Every structure is written in structure tokens, then in C-alpha cells.
Amino acid sequence: MDSPSTATVTARSLVDGLVAAGVQEVVLCPGSRSAPLAYAVHAADAAGLLRLHVRIDERSAGFTALGMGRVTGRPAVLVTTSGTAVANLMPAVLEAHHAGVPLLVMSADRPERLRGTWANQTSDLQPGLFGPAVRWSRDVTAAAEPAWGSLVAEAVAAATSPAGPVHLNVGFDHPLVPPDLSWRPAAAPGRPASPGPTAPPPLAHALPQLLPLGARTVVVAGDGAGPDARALAEAAGWPLLAEPTSGSRGGPCRISGYRLLLNGPLGRAVERVVVFGRPTLSRPVTQLLARPDLVLVVVGRGAHLAGAPGRAAQSVPGRVGVDSREDGGWLDAWRHAGREAAEAIEAVLGESRAADGLAGYDVAREVTAATGPDVGLVLAASNPIRDVDLAAGDVAARFAIANRGLSGIDGTVSTAVGASLAMGPVRVLVGDLALLHDSNALLLGPGEPAPALQVVVVNDGGGGIFGLLEHGEDRFAAAYERVFGTPQRVDLQALCAAHGVRQTTVSDITGLSRALATSPSPGIEVVEVPVRRDRERKLAERLAAAVAR
């Protein structure tokens, strides 16, 4: 029997290193130059030492791995061939960088001697392609003797502390195929044969820095804030302004309709803001953080966000706490205003449903209410997450995430697929453009591990979010629909049928509630909810006016 080539020996050593480092998920995009890695990962999958997921679209693969890393706190591995395959990972890498999500890109390359020689599918830009977006990068050439396991361990460590993407680029020379398929990697000592999902690492519990009472304070919980934001608000008796993906959206201090209240007397009376996570969802919160007249305290992972450009913030890298509680008048005023805001929002939405049918706000509220602690929730970064923020109540889902690092709609469904593969049933709320932008997420090959995923699509025939901004004003009407509204007439039922995906169309609350009544089952199901885009701006204006009364 022939001896394995240097390429095969290197690939097998790298995969042994992945197993030893505790990697559980590998997403592979087929290619010739990455064949040594493909064979080795396939063998590890067959031995039950990790799970392999095969995708034809690198962008979808990137976000699938991103979703896995987001909900587990461990890096999934992306394996690609050389050339444009690697470049298609850039959106996921950028999101991972800005959102602090662990991710390991392992790209195959031609040998260094072929760069700059017109060799096919070879770019001298591939090493270091991601630039400062990755925490760590190495460009290496396959060889029989180096300690590849140590290199993999270094890559995994770099991807998790601090969390973010890393890139290992490996040049493979021919022959690229193994002598046969008999090789099996060795299980790491003490490692279970069948990996299972792991929860994100717990927060550190160092002694907190105590904050003084007295100032009229609100707690802003942005994306990824975690439970500490809610704990502080409840300990101090401060209003909690919590985004849907904060991990803090619940409890007696949470304020409904807060983004509309910030423009009123209570918002103007704020003297101090304590910020957790990454608050990027609404302009009123951004304007609040930019105010020069208040004290800004930025806590934990978000401590690198110095508030608004040009102003200082007190940075607390660890934890904060209080040694007593406010008298209650400040919180009571916010809670009363929040209850009135919720009632006003419900009244306007009820009138709107009776006249024009469901709106995105209705869908957001139903999806959030139906998603309990046994199901994860993924929200598209455009209107869906904002609709949940305004119209929905507490978030009780197992986890609630969105790609808010750069707030793109690309890869939303793939992110949800990855989250489900890693952690179980998931429901994802998207608009029609987000689904179409990532429709390759629906493409799963026969025998591939299947997520338990329900995709709820608010289909308004285009993009609605720009209509809520300045672009939706009447003076821009002649240009708006084509260059911002991006109208589309895709038959989503036919699209789903082409992918072998279950599809249901619902048009009222009863039908929607019925579709959301059970947890997502294995496979992908799409629930389409048609809504009218031409009323979204006026409905938003009515909601703002009702809360302001």
C-alpha cells in the first residue's frame, strides 16, 4: 500500500489537532485543493469525533459556522479551497470580528512557489486576506514533521480569548488524495465519542464596582449584554431599556416602548446611563448616549465603546453593583409610562389589523410570545428585530441572537441553521429580502445533519426599513421604490418547493398562532406572512403619536 503524501499527513495531523482541541463542528465547502482536509474531516465525522456539514455556498457556510459559534461560545471550523472561495467568507468573518464570535477559517492554498506564476485559482492575496479582521493568522506549507496539533491549539485559543475569527492558510502540493479511506483519527483522552452542544461560558464573578445612587439612571442593555444588566436594574430600582437580543429582556424593571418614550419628558430627565452590550438598534438610544449632559458608564465587553465619538465614558471592564436601592419614584414613573405605551401600541395595532390585516409588528409579537425556553430565537437585523423591540414583551426564548456586529441581512437564515444544528430547535424571523439574500441556506444535501428550524417570513414584497427613514418622505417618492424599496415578486412557495422545504402561508392571527403552536421539528419549515409595505411609514407614525400623547 502506498504511503500517504505530505498533504495527507498534514491534513490528518490538523484534524487530529481539531479533535484534541475540542472542536465539534466543521463546515466544509468542497474543492480540489482542500481535498486532503475533506478526506480527513470525513474520517473524523465517521468516527463520531466531530460533526461534518457540507455546503456548496461559502457565504452560507460562513454564517452557518458563525451561528454555531454564537450560541456555543466555541469556534466552528470552516474549510474551503483556494481562490474566491476564501473571499466569500469575508462577510461572516467581519460579523464575527465585530460581534466577538469565535470562528476558525482553515483555507487550502496552492504551494507558495506557485503564487505569482499564473497558476489557476491561486492568489498571492489569500494569505492575510482578512487583514486586521482576524485575531490571528498563519500562512504555512504542508510538511510531514511540524507540530500541527500545537498550531491548531494556538488557533483555537486565539479564537476564544478574546472571541473572534482566526485564519489558518495551508498550502498543499500534489498528490492531494490519500492511499485509501482506512485512516481514523485518534480520540483525545477523556473526549466523548459523540459531541453535544455546550452552553456559553458563564460570566466572571469578580467583586463588582459599586455605583452611587441619586442620579436619575437608566440601564441600557444592548446586543449580548447578558443577565447582569437586568440584575443591576432590579437591584438598584432603575428602568431597564433592553433590546431583544440583550439576554436581559424581562422582569419588573423592563420598560415597554422605551425608544418612543426617550423623546419625551422622562427621556430628557435622564442624568446617567449604564450601558451593557452593544446598543445599536435605535436612533433614540444612540441620541441618548450622545448627550453631553449625562454620565455614561460602559460595562463589561462593551467597555471599548466609548459612547459617542468625541465624548468620554466611564469604562468598567468587570462588573458593577449597588449597595442599596432607589426610593422607587423614578422607576414607577417609567413603568407607568411603559404600561401606557404598551396599551397605546396595542390599540393602534388592533385598529390597523381590523382595517388592513397583519403588520410586521403583529408577527414580531406573536413569534416572540410563542418562543419559549425550549426554542432559540434568531432575528434579522433589519425591521424584524426593531418590530420585536417595539411591539413584543419579554423574551423568554432559550437564546435570542441577531447579526448585530455589522447589522447586515446577509446570512441570517444560515446563522439560524447553524444555531439550530448546535443547540436544537430554533425559530427565525426574517423579511422577504433577508430570505432571498440567503436562500442557499435552504439547500441541504441528502444525508446532511438537519436543523430543527422554522423560518417566519414577513413578506412585504421588498425592503421596508428605508421607508421609515428620511428616504420614505414624499419628496423622494420618484426614486424611492426602485433604489430603496427594491420590489420583488418571487413566489416563495415555489422557491421552497424547489428546495424540498415545507411552506405555509398565513394571513391572520389565528393562522399564525396555529403555525407557531409547536416547537420546530427536524427539517426546515417556512411560514410566509404577507403584509402591506405601503402602510408601514404611516403605521410607525401613528404608533409614535399614540405613545407621545
C-alpha positions as CSV (number, residue, x, y, z in Angstrom):
1,M,0.0,0.0,0.0
2,D,1.3,3.5,-0.9
3,S,2.4,5.8,1.9
4,P,0.2,8.8,2.5
5,S,1.5,12.0,0.8
6,T,2.8,15.0,2.7
7,A,-0.5,16.8,2.0
8,T,-2.5,13.9,3.5
9,V,-0.2,13.6,6.5
10,T,-0.6,17.3,7.2
11,A,-4.3,17.3,6.8
12,R,-4.7,14.3,9.2
13,S,-2.5,15.9,11.8
14,L,-4.5,19.1,11.6
15,V,-7.8,17.2,12.1
16,D,-6.2,15.3,15.0
17,G,-5.4,18.7,16.4
18,L,-9.0,19.9,16.0
19,V,-10.3,16.8,17.8
20,A,-7.8,17.3,20.6
21,A,-8.7,21.0,20.9
22,G,-12.4,20.1,21.4
23,V,-13.7,21.3,18.1
24,Q,-17.1,19.7,17.5
25,E,-18.4,21.3,14.2
26,V,-16.7,21.6,10.8
27,V,-18.4,23.2,7.8
28,L,-16.8,22.2,4.5
29,C,-17.2,23.6,1.1
30,P,-15.9,21.1,-1.5
31,G,-12.9,21.9,-3.6
32,S,-9.9,20.1,-5.1
33,R,-7.1,21.9,-3.3
34,S,-8.9,21.3,0.1
35,A,-9.3,17.5,-0.7
36,P,-6.7,16.4,1.9
37,L,-8.7,18.2,4.6
38,A,-12.0,16.9,3.3
39,Y,-10.9,13.3,3.5
40,A,-9.5,13.8,7.0
41,V,-12.6,15.6,8.3
42,H,-14.9,12.9,6.7
43,A,-12.9,10.3,8.6
44,A,-13.3,12.2,11.9
45,D,-17.0,12.5,11.3
46,A,-17.4,8.8,10.6
47,A,-15.6,8.0,13.8
48,G,-18.0,10.3,15.8
49,L,-15.3,12.6,16.9
50,L,-16.8,15.8,15.3
51,R,-19.7,16.6,13.0
52,L,-19.3,17.5,9.4
53,H,-21.6,19.8,7.5
54,V,-21.2,20.2,3.7
55,R,-22.3,23.3,1.8
56,I,-21.9,24.4,-1.8
57,D,-22.0,28.2,-1.0
58,E,-19.1,29.6,1.0
59,R,-21.1,32.6,2.2
60,S,-23.8,30.4,3.6
61,A,-21.2,28.1,5.1
62,G,-19.5,31.0,6.8
63,F,-22.7,32.2,8.5
64,T,-23.7,28.6,9.4
65,A,-20.4,28.3,11.3
66,L,-21.0,31.8,12.8
67,G,-24.3,30.7,14.2
68,M,-22.7,27.7,15.8
69,G,-20.1,29.8,17.4
70,R,-22.5,32.4,18.6
71,V,-24.7,30.0,20.6
72,T,-22.0,27.7,21.9
73,G,-19.1,30.0,22.6
74,R,-16.7,27.6,20.8
75,P,-15.3,28.1,17.3
76,A,-16.7,26.1,14.5
77,V,-14.2,25.4,11.7
78,L,-14.7,26.5,8.1
79,V,-12.8,24.5,5.4
80,T,-12.5,25.9,1.9
81,T,-10.4,25.5,-1.2
82,S,-8.4,28.4,-2.6
83,G,-9.3,31.5,-4.6
84,T,-12.7,33.2,-4.4
85,A,-13.9,30.5,-2.1
86,V,-12.0,32.2,0.7
87,A,-13.1,35.7,-0.3
88,N,-16.7,34.6,0.0
89,L,-16.2,34.1,3.8
90,M,-15.4,37.8,4.3
91,P,-19.0,38.8,5.4
92,A,-19.1,36.2,8.1
93,V,-15.5,37.0,9.2
94,L,-16.4,40.7,9.5
95,E,-19.5,39.9,11.5
96,A,-17.6,37.6,13.8
97,H,-14.9,40.2,14.3
98,H,-17.4,43.0,15.3
99,A,-19.7,40.7,17.3
100,G,-16.9,38.9,19.1
101,V,-17.9,35.4,17.8
102,P,-15.3,32.6,17.8
103,L,-14.6,31.2,14.2
104,L,-11.7,29.3,12.7
105,V,-11.2,29.6,8.9
106,M,-9.0,26.8,7.6
107,S,-8.3,27.6,3.9
108,A,-6.4,25.4,1.5
109,D,-4.0,27.0,-0.9
110,R,-1.5,26.2,-3.7
111,P,2.1,25.9,-2.7
112,E,3.9,29.2,-2.2
113,R,6.1,28.5,-5.2
114,L,3.0,28.8,-7.5
115,R,2.0,32.3,-6.3
116,G,2.6,34.9,-9.0
117,T,3.0,32.4,-11.8
118,W,-0.5,32.5,-13.3
119,A,-1.3,29.2,-11.6
120,N,-5.0,28.5,-11.7
121,Q,-7.1,29.5,-8.7
122,T,-4.1,31.0,-7.0
123,S,-3.9,34.4,-5.4
124,D,-0.9,36.0,-3.6
125,L,-3.6,37.9,-1.6
126,Q,-5.0,34.8,0.0
127,P,-2.6,34.8,3.0
128,G,-3.6,37.6,5.2
129,L,-6.8,38.1,3.1
130,F,-8.9,39.1,6.1
131,G,-6.3,41.6,7.4
132,P,-7.0,43.0,10.9
133,A,-10.5,41.4,11.0
134,V,-8.9,38.2,12.3
135,R,-7.4,37.9,15.8
136,W,-4.6,35.6,14.5
137,S,-3.4,34.3,11.1
138,R,-0.8,31.9,9.8
139,D,0.3,31.0,6.3
140,V,2.0,27.6,6.3
141,T,3.1,24.9,3.9
142,A,2.2,21.3,4.3
143,A,5.1,19.3,5.7
144,A,5.5,15.9,7.5
145,E,7.4,17.0,10.6
146,P,5.9,20.2,12.2
147,A,3.7,20.0,15.4
148,W,0.5,20.7,13.6
149,G,-1.5,19.9,16.8
150,S,0.2,22.7,18.6
151,L,-0.6,25.1,15.8
152,V,-4.3,24.1,15.9
153,A,-4.4,24.5,19.6
154,E,-2.9,28.0,19.2
155,A,-5.6,28.9,16.6
156,V,-8.4,27.7,18.8
157,A,-7.1,29.6,21.8
158,A,-6.8,32.7,19.7
159,A,-10.4,32.4,18.5
160,T,-11.7,32.2,22.1
161,S,-9.7,34.7,24.1
162,P,-10.9,37.3,23.2
163,A,-13.6,35.7,21.0
164,G,-13.3,36.4,17.3
165,P,-12.2,34.9,13.9
166,V,-8.8,33.4,13.1
167,H,-7.3,32.2,9.8
168,L,-5.0,29.3,9.1
169,N,-4.0,29.1,5.4
170,V,-2.3,25.8,4.4
171,G,-0.5,25.3,1.1
172,F,-1.0,21.7,-0.2
173,D,1.0,20.1,-3.0
174,H,0.1,17.1,-5.1
175,P,-0.8,14.3,-4.5
176,L,-4.0,15.5,-2.8
177,V,-5.7,12.2,-2.3
178,P,-5.0,9.5,0.4
179,P,-4.0,6.0,-0.5
180,D,-7.4,4.8,0.8
181,L,-10.1,5.6,3.3
182,S,-9.0,3.4,6.1
183,W,-7.5,6.1,8.4
184,R,-9.3,7.0,11.6
185,P,-8.2,9.8,13.9
186,A,-7.4,9.1,17.5
187,A,-9.9,10.3,20.1
188,A,-8.5,12.8,22.5
189,P,-8.1,11.5,26.1
190,G,-11.3,11.9,28.0
191,R,-13.2,13.2,25.0
192,P,-16.7,11.7,24.4
193,A,-17.2,9.9,21.2
194,S,-20.3,11.9,20.3
195,P,-20.1,15.7,20.8
196,G,-23.0,17.6,22.2
197,P,-23.9,21.3,22.5
198,T,-22.3,23.3,25.2
199,A,-23.6,26.5,26.8
200,P,-21.6,29.7,26.5
201,P,-19.1,30.1,29.3
202,P,-20.5,31.8,32.5
203,L,-19.8,35.4,33.3
204,A,-17.0,36.1,35.6
205,H,-17.9,36.8,39.3
206,A,-15.3,39.2,40.5
207,L,-16.2,41.8,43.2
208,P,-18.4,44.5,41.5
209,Q,-17.6,48.1,41.4
210,L,-20.3,49.9,43.3
211,L,-22.2,52.7,41.6
212,P,-23.7,55.5,43.8
213,L,-27.4,56.2,43.8
214,G,-29.1,59.6,43.4
215,A,-28.7,60.3,39.7
216,R,-31.7,59.6,37.5
217,T,-30.3,56.5,35.9
218,V,-31.5,54.1,33.2
219,V,-29.8,50.8,32.3
220,V,-29.4,50.2,28.6
221,A,-29.0,46.6,27.6
222,G,-27.7,46.2,24.0
223,D,-27.0,43.1,22.0
224,G,-25.2,40.5,24.0
225,A,-25.5,42.3,27.3
226,G,-26.3,39.2,29.3
227,P,-28.2,38.8,32.6
228,D,-26.1,41.3,34.5
229,A,-27.9,44.3,33.1
230,R,-31.3,43.0,34.4
231,A,-29.7,42.1,37.7
232,L,-28.3,45.6,38.2
233,A,-31.6,47.3,37.2
234,E,-33.6,45.2,39.7
235,A,-31.1,45.6,42.5
236,A,-31.0,49.4,42.1
237,G,-34.6,50.0,41.1
238,W,-33.6,51.6,37.7
239,P,-35.6,51.4,34.5
240,L,-34.3,48.7,32.1
241,L,-34.2,49.6,28.4
242,A,-33.5,46.1,26.9
243,E,-33.0,45.2,23.3
244,P,-34.5,41.8,22.2
245,T,-31.0,40.2,21.9
246,S,-29.6,41.6,25.1
247,G,-30.3,38.5,27.2
248,S,-31.8,40.8,29.8
249,R,-35.3,41.5,28.3
250,G,-37.6,40.6,31.1
251,G,-38.5,41.3,34.7
252,P,-40.3,44.1,36.6
253,C,-37.9,46.9,35.5
254,R,-38.2,46.3,31.8
255,I,-39.9,49.3,30.1
256,S,-42.2,48.7,27.1
257,G,-42.0,51.1,24.1
258,Y,-38.8,52.7,25.6
259,R,-37.5,54.0,22.3
260,L,-40.6,56.2,21.9
261,L,-40.5,57.4,25.5
262,L,-36.9,58.6,25.2
263,N,-38.2,61.5,23.1
264,G,-40.5,62.7,25.9
265,P,-40.1,64.2,29.4
266,L,-38.8,61.1,31.0
267,G,-36.1,60.6,28.4
268,R,-35.0,64.2,28.7
269,A,-34.8,63.8,32.5
270,V,-32.2,61.0,32.4
271,E,-29.0,62.0,34.1
272,R,-26.9,58.8,33.9
273,V,-26.9,55.8,31.6
274,V,-25.3,52.4,32.5
275,V,-24.6,50.5,29.2
276,F,-24.2,46.8,28.8
277,G,-23.5,45.1,25.5
278,R,-23.7,46.8,22.1
279,P,-26.7,49.2,21.8
280,T,-27.1,49.9,18.1
281,L,-30.7,49.2,17.4
282,S,-32.5,52.6,17.6
283,R,-31.7,56.2,16.9
284,P,-33.3,57.4,20.2
285,V,-30.9,55.3,22.2
286,T,-27.9,56.5,20.1
287,Q,-29.0,60.1,20.7
288,L,-29.3,59.4,24.4
289,L,-25.8,58.1,24.5
290,A,-24.5,61.1,22.6
291,R,-25.9,63.6,25.1
292,P,-23.0,65.6,26.7
293,D,-25.0,66.5,29.8
294,L,-25.3,63.0,31.2
295,V,-22.9,60.5,32.8
296,L,-22.2,57.4,30.7
297,V,-21.0,54.2,32.3
298,V,-20.0,51.4,29.9
299,V,-19.7,48.0,31.4
300,G,-18.0,44.7,30.5
301,R,-17.5,43.6,27.0
302,G,-18.9,46.8,25.6
303,A,-16.3,48.9,27.5
304,H,-14.4,49.6,24.3
305,L,-17.4,51.5,23.0
306,A,-16.7,55.0,24.4
307,G,-20.2,56.1,23.8
308,A,-20.5,58.7,21.1
309,P,-17.5,60.0,19.1
310,G,-15.9,62.9,20.9
311,R,-17.2,62.2,24.4
312,A,-15.8,60.3,27.3
313,A,-17.3,57.4,29.2
314,Q,-16.5,55.8,32.5
315,S,-15.3,52.3,31.5
316,V,-15.8,49.3,33.8
317,P,-14.3,46.2,32.3
318,G,-15.7,44.0,35.1
319,R,-19.0,44.0,37.0
320,V,-21.0,46.8,38.6
321,G,-23.4,46.8,41.5
322,V,-25.1,48.9,44.2
323,D,-25.3,48.6,47.9
324,S,-28.8,49.9,48.3
325,R,-32.0,50.7,46.2
326,E,-33.6,53.9,44.9
327,D,-36.8,55.0,46.6
328,G,-38.9,53.9,43.6
329,G,-40.4,57.1,42.3
330,W,-38.1,57.2,39.2
331,L,-38.8,53.6,38.3
332,D,-42.5,53.9,39.0
333,A,-42.8,56.8,36.5
334,W,-41.1,54.8,33.8
335,R,-43.1,51.7,34.5
336,H,-46.4,53.7,34.3
337,A,-45.3,55.3,31.1
338,G,-44.3,51.9,29.7
339,R,-47.7,50.4,30.5
340,E,-49.4,53.3,28.8
341,A,-47.1,52.9,25.8
342,A,-47.9,49.2,25.6
343,E,-51.7,49.9,25.7
344,A,-51.4,52.7,23.1
345,I,-49.4,50.4,20.8
346,E,-51.9,47.6,21.1
347,A,-54.8,49.9,20.4
348,V,-53.2,51.2,17.2
349,L,-52.2,47.7,16.0
350,G,-55.7,46.4,16.7
351,E,-57.2,49.2,14.6
352,S,-54.7,48.5,11.9
353,R,-55.3,44.8,11.8
354,A,-59.0,45.3,11.5
355,A,-58.6,47.7,8.6
356,D,-55.6,46.3,6.7
357,G,-54.7,42.9,8.1
358,L,-51.5,41.8,9.8
359,A,-48.4,44.1,10.1
360,G,-44.8,43.2,10.8
361,Y,-45.3,44.3,14.4
362,D,-48.1,41.7,14.9
363,V,-45.9,39.0,13.5
364,A,-43.0,40.0,15.7
365,R,-45.1,39.9,18.9
366,E,-46.7,36.6,18.1
367,V,-43.3,35.0,17.2
368,T,-41.7,36.3,20.4
369,A,-44.6,35.2,22.6
370,A,-44.7,31.7,21.1
371,T,-40.9,31.1,21.5
372,G,-40.3,29.7,25.0
373,P,-37.2,28.4,26.8
374,D,-37.0,25.2,24.7
375,V,-36.6,27.1,21.4
376,G,-33.9,29.6,20.3
377,L,-34.8,32.8,18.5
378,V,-32.9,34.4,15.7
379,L,-33.9,37.9,14.4
380,A,-33.0,39.5,11.1
381,A,-31.1,42.8,11.6
382,S,-33.5,45.0,9.7
383,N,-37.2,45.6,10.5
384,P,-37.9,42.3,12.3
385,I,-35.7,43.0,15.3
386,R,-37.0,46.5,15.6
387,D,-40.6,45.3,15.4
388,V,-39.8,42.9,18.2
389,D,-38.2,45.7,20.2
390,L,-41.2,48.0,20.0
391,A,-44.2,45.6,20.0
392,A,-43.2,42.5,21.8
393,G,-42.9,41.8,25.5
394,D,-40.4,39.8,27.4
395,V,-38.1,37.5,25.5
396,A,-38.3,34.0,27.1
397,A,-36.5,32.1,24.3
398,R,-33.6,29.7,25.1
399,F,-31.4,32.4,23.4
400,A,-32.1,35.4,21.2
401,I,-29.5,36.4,18.7
402,A,-29.1,38.6,15.7
403,N,-26.1,39.5,13.5
404,R,-25.8,43.0,15.0
405,G,-22.0,43.2,14.7
406,L,-22.4,44.9,11.4
407,S,-26.2,44.6,11.2
408,G,-26.3,43.1,7.7
409,I,-29.2,41.0,6.5
410,D,-26.9,38.6,4.7
411,G,-26.6,35.1,6.2
412,T,-29.5,35.4,8.6
413,V,-31.1,32.1,7.7
414,S,-27.7,30.4,7.6
415,T,-26.9,31.8,11.1
416,A,-30.2,30.3,12.3
417,V,-29.3,26.9,10.7
418,G,-26.0,26.9,12.5
419,A,-27.6,27.8,15.8
420,S,-30.1,25.0,15.4
421,L,-27.5,22.4,14.5
422,A,-25.6,23.3,17.6
423,M,-28.3,23.9,20.1
424,G,-31.6,22.4,19.0
425,P,-34.9,23.9,17.8
426,V,-34.8,27.5,16.5
427,R,-37.3,30.0,15.1
428,V,-36.0,32.8,12.9
429,L,-37.9,35.9,12.0
430,V,-36.9,37.5,8.7
431,G,-38.2,39.7,5.9
432,D,-38.5,38.5,2.4
433,L,-35.3,40.2,1.2
434,A,-33.3,38.6,4.0
435,L,-34.6,35.2,3.0
436,L,-33.9,35.8,-0.7
437,H,-30.4,37.1,0.1
438,D,-29.7,33.8,1.9
439,S,-31.9,31.3,0.1
440,N,-28.9,28.9,-0.3
441,A,-29.4,28.3,3.4
442,L,-32.4,26.2,2.4
443,L,-30.1,23.9,0.3
444,L,-29.1,20.9,2.4
445,G,-27.7,17.8,0.7
446,P,-29.2,14.3,1.3
447,G,-27.8,12.9,4.5
448,E,-26.6,16.2,5.9
449,P,-27.4,16.9,9.6
450,A,-30.7,18.7,9.6
451,P,-31.6,21.6,11.8
452,A,-35.0,21.9,13.5
453,L,-35.8,25.3,12.1
454,Q,-38.9,27.4,11.5
455,V,-38.4,30.4,9.2
456,V,-41.1,33.0,9.7
457,V,-41.1,35.4,6.7
458,V,-42.8,38.8,6.8
459,N,-43.3,39.2,3.1
460,D,-44.0,42.8,2.1
461,G,-42.6,42.4,-1.4
462,G,-39.4,44.4,-0.9
463,G,-37.5,46.3,1.7
464,G,-39.5,48.3,4.2
465,I,-36.9,49.7,6.6
466,F,-35.8,52.6,4.4
467,G,-39.4,53.8,4.1
468,L,-39.2,54.5,7.9
469,L,-36.2,56.8,7.4
470,E,-35.8,60.1,5.5
471,H,-35.8,58.2,2.2
472,G,-39.5,57.4,2.7
473,E,-40.5,61.1,2.7
474,D,-42.8,62.2,-0.2
475,R,-40.1,64.4,-1.7
476,F,-38.1,61.3,-2.6
477,A,-41.0,59.3,-3.9
478,A,-39.9,59.3,-7.6
479,A,-36.7,57.5,-6.7
480,Y,-37.6,55.6,-3.6
481,E,-39.3,52.4,-4.8
482,R,-36.6,51.3,-7.2
483,V,-33.4,52.2,-5.3
484,F,-34.6,51.6,-1.7
485,G,-37.9,49.7,-1.9
486,T,-36.3,47.0,-4.1
487,P,-39.6,45.4,-5.0
488,Q,-39.6,41.7,-5.7
489,R,-42.3,39.2,-6.9
490,V,-40.6,35.9,-6.1
491,D,-43.1,33.0,-5.5
492,L,-41.8,31.9,-2.1
493,Q,-43.9,28.7,-2.2
494,A,-42.2,27.7,-5.5
495,L,-38.8,28.6,-4.1
496,C,-39.4,26.4,-1.1
497,A,-40.8,23.6,-3.2
498,A,-37.6,23.7,-5.4
499,H,-35.6,23.1,-2.2
500,G,-37.9,20.5,-0.8
501,V,-38.8,22.7,2.1
502,R,-42.2,22.8,3.8
503,Q,-44.1,26.1,3.2
504,T,-47.3,27.5,4.7
505,T,-48.9,30.9,4.0
506,V,-50.9,32.5,6.8
507,S,-52.9,35.8,6.7
508,D,-54.4,36.3,10.1
509,I,-53.6,36.0,13.8
510,T,-55.4,32.7,14.2
511,G,-53.5,31.1,11.3
512,L,-50.2,32.5,12.6
513,S,-50.8,31.3,16.2
514,R,-51.6,27.8,14.8
515,A,-48.4,27.7,12.8
516,L,-46.4,28.8,15.9
517,A,-48.1,26.4,18.4
518,T,-45.5,23.7,18.4
519,S,-41.7,23.8,18.6
520,P,-39.8,23.5,15.3
521,S,-39.4,19.9,14.2
522,P,-36.4,18.4,12.4
523,G,-36.0,19.9,8.9
524,I,-36.7,23.4,7.7
525,E,-40.2,24.9,7.5
526,V,-41.1,28.3,6.1
527,V,-44.2,30.2,7.3
528,E,-44.9,33.1,5.0
529,V,-47.0,36.1,6.3
530,P,-47.9,38.6,3.5
531,V,-48.2,42.2,4.7
532,R,-48.6,45.6,3.0
533,R,-45.4,47.7,2.7
534,D,-47.2,50.8,1.6
535,R,-48.7,51.4,5.0
536,E,-45.5,50.9,7.2
537,R,-44.5,54.5,7.4
538,K,-47.9,55.8,8.4
539,L,-48.3,53.0,10.9
540,A,-45.0,53.8,12.5
541,E,-46.0,57.5,12.7
542,R,-49.4,56.5,14.3
543,L,-47.6,54.5,16.9
544,A,-45.2,57.3,17.8
545,A,-48.0,59.8,18.0
546,A,-50.1,57.5,20.2
547,V,-47.3,57.0,22.7
548,A,-46.5,60.7,22.8
549,R,-50.0,61.7,23.8
